[in-house]
Amino acid sequence: MPTNYNTIAINQVFVNENPMVFLIGSTPIFNFNYLGSGTLTSPTNALYRNKEDVSGTYLTGSTTVSGRVVTTKQCSLTVAGEYELYVTITDGSIARVKALRILVRKLGVY
């Protein structure tokens, strides 16, 4: 299972300036690498498709923390559309929310 690695700067909400593009049927897992020091706790994920919460349908597994790396639940990208994956963690005593834009396209459609 391929995992995508993303380094997270504290002062940015979105992980990348541009969305990541996947084909229908992709099942990525993302690692969010937080810069800095301290303990990360209470990780959660939320996935929105076209601004509708689809977390219960398209996210499986669990969100884990190892050091300053948060590994997300597996995303089952089975329907084309625009997605946003949110990761919420507690960094020391500060709640941080980071987002990743994802575009899912049908084969041959750009």
C-alpha positions as a Markdown table, in Angstrom:
| # | Residue | x | y | z |
|---|---|---|---|---|
| 1 | Met | 0.0 | 0.0 | 0.0 |
| 2 | Pro | 1.7 | 3.3 | -1.1 |
| 3 | Thr | 1.8 | 6.0 | 1.5 |
| 4 | Asn | 2.1 | 9.7 | 0.6 |
| 5 | Tyr | 4.4 | 11.8 | 2.8 |
| 6 | Asn | 3.7 | 15.4 | 3.5 |
| 7 | Thr | 5.8 | 17.8 | 5.7 |
| 8 | Ile | 3.6 | 20.2 | 7.5 |
| 9 | Ala | 4.7 | 23.8 | 8.3 |
| 10 | Ile | 3.0 | 25.2 | 11.4 |
| 11 | Asn | 1.8 | 28.4 | 9.7 |
| 12 | Gln | 0.0 | 26.8 | 6.8 |
| 13 | Val | -3.5 | 25.3 | 6.8 |
| 14 | Phe | -3.3 | 23.5 | 3.5 |
| 15 | Val | -0.5 | 20.9 | 3.1 |
| 16 | Asn | 0.1 | 21.7 | -0.6 |
| 17 | Glu | -0.6 | 24.8 | -2.7 |
| 18 | Asn | -2.2 | 22.6 | -5.4 |
| 19 | Pro | -4.5 | 19.6 | -5.0 |
| 20 | Met | -3.2 | 16.0 | -5.3 |
| 21 | Val | -4.8 | 14.2 | -8.2 |
| 22 | Phe | -5.8 | 10.5 | -8.1 |
| 23 | Leu | -7.8 | 8.2 | -10.3 |
| 24 | Ile | -11.0 | 6.6 | -9.2 |
| 25 | Gly | -10.3 | 3.5 | -7.2 |
| 26 | Ser | -7.2 | 4.9 | -5.4 |
| 27 | Thr | -6.9 | 4.1 | -1.7 |
| 28 | Pro | -4.2 | 6.4 | -0.4 |
| 29 | Ile | -2.9 | 6.7 | 3.2 |
| 30 | Phe | -1.2 | 10.0 | 4.1 |
| 31 | Asn | 1.6 | 10.7 | 6.5 |
| 32 | Phe | 1.6 | 14.3 | 7.9 |
| 33 | Asn | 5.1 | 15.1 | 9.3 |
| 34 | Tyr | 4.8 | 18.0 | 11.7 |
| 35 | Leu | 7.9 | 20.2 | 12.2 |
| 36 | Gly | 8.9 | 21.3 | 15.7 |
| 37 | Ser | 9.0 | 19.5 | 19.0 |
| 38 | Gly | 6.6 | 18.3 | 21.6 |
| 39 | Thr | 4.0 | 15.6 | 21.7 |
| 40 | Leu | 1.1 | 15.1 | 19.2 |
| 41 | Thr | -2.1 | 13.6 | 20.6 |
| 42 | Ser | -5.7 | 13.1 | 19.8 |
| 43 | Pro | -5.5 | 12.6 | 16.0 |
| 44 | Thr | -8.7 | 12.6 | 14.0 |
| 45 | Asn | -9.6 | 12.7 | 10.3 |
| 46 | Ala | -12.5 | 14.1 | 8.4 |
| 47 | Leu | -13.1 | 13.7 | 4.6 |
| 48 | Tyr | -15.4 | 16.0 | 2.6 |
| 49 | Arg | -16.4 | 15.4 | -1.0 |
| 50 | Asn | -17.9 | 18.4 | -2.8 |
| 51 | Lys | -18.3 | 20.0 | 0.7 |
| 52 | Glu | -20.3 | 17.1 | 2.1 |
| 53 | Asp | -18.9 | 15.0 | 5.0 |
| 54 | Val | -18.2 | 11.5 | 3.7 |
| 55 | Ser | -15.9 | 10.3 | 6.5 |
| 56 | Gly | -18.1 | 7.4 | 7.5 |
| 57 | Thr | -18.3 | 6.1 | 3.9 |
| 58 | Tyr | -14.8 | 6.8 | 2.5 |
| 59 | Leu | -12.4 | 6.5 | 5.5 |
| 60 | Thr | -11.4 | 3.2 | 7.0 |
| 61 | Gly | -8.9 | 2.1 | 9.7 |
| 62 | Ser | -7.5 | 4.3 | 12.3 |
| 63 | Thr | -5.5 | 7.5 | 12.6 |
| 64 | Thr | -2.2 | 7.0 | 14.4 |
| 65 | Val | 0.7 | 9.1 | 15.8 |
| 66 | Ser | 4.3 | 8.2 | 16.0 |
| 67 | Gly | 6.5 | 10.9 | 17.3 |
| 68 | Arg | 5.7 | 14.0 | 15.1 |
| 69 | Val | 4.1 | 11.9 | 12.3 |
| 70 | Val | 0.4 | 11.4 | 11.9 |
| 71 | Thr | -0.8 | 8.6 | 9.7 |
| 72 | Thr | -4.3 | 9.1 | 8.4 |
| 73 | Lys | -7.1 | 6.6 | 7.8 |
| 74 | Gln | -7.2 | 4.9 | 4.4 |
| 75 | Cys | -9.2 | 7.0 | 1.9 |
| 76 | Ser | -11.4 | 5.0 | -0.5 |
| 77 | Leu | -11.6 | 7.3 | -3.5 |
| 78 | Thr | -14.3 | 5.5 | -5.5 |
| 79 | Val | -16.2 | 8.5 | -6.8 |
| 80 | Ala | -14.9 | 11.3 | -8.9 |
| 81 | Gly | -15.0 | 14.8 | -7.3 |
| 82 | Glu | -13.2 | 17.3 | -5.2 |
| 83 | Tyr | -12.2 | 16.2 | -1.7 |
| 84 | Glu | -10.6 | 17.8 | 1.3 |
| 85 | Leu | -9.0 | 15.6 | 4.0 |
| 86 | Tyr | -8.7 | 17.3 | 7.4 |
| 87 | Val | -6.3 | 16.1 | 10.1 |
| 88 | Thr | -6.9 | 17.5 | 13.6 |
| 89 | Ile | -4.3 | 17.0 | 16.3 |
| 90 | Thr | -3.3 | 18.5 | 19.7 |
| 91 | Asp | 0.3 | 19.8 | 19.6 |
| 92 | Gly | 1.2 | 20.2 | 23.2 |
| 93 | Ser | -1.8 | 22.3 | 24.3 |
| 94 | Ile | -2.6 | 23.8 | 20.9 |
| 95 | Ala | -5.3 | 22.3 | 18.6 |
| 96 | Arg | -4.1 | 22.3 | 15.0 |
| 97 | Val | -6.1 | 21.5 | 11.9 |
| 98 | Lys | -4.4 | 20.8 | 8.5 |
| 99 | Ala | -6.1 | 20.1 | 5.2 |
| 100 | Leu | -5.2 | 18.4 | 1.9 |
| 101 | Arg | -7.1 | 19.0 | -1.3 |
| 102 | Ile | -7.6 | 15.9 | -3.4 |
| 103 | Leu | -9.0 | 15.7 | -6.9 |
| 104 | Val | -10.4 | 12.3 | -8.1 |
| 105 | Arg | -10.8 | 11.9 | -11.8 |
| 106 | Lys | -12.0 | 9.2 | -14.1 |
| 107 | Leu | -9.4 | 7.6 | -16.4 |
| 108 | Gly | -8.9 | 9.8 | -19.4 |
| 109 | Val | -10.6 | 12.9 | -17.9 |
| 110 | Tyr | -8.4 | 15.8 | -16.8 |
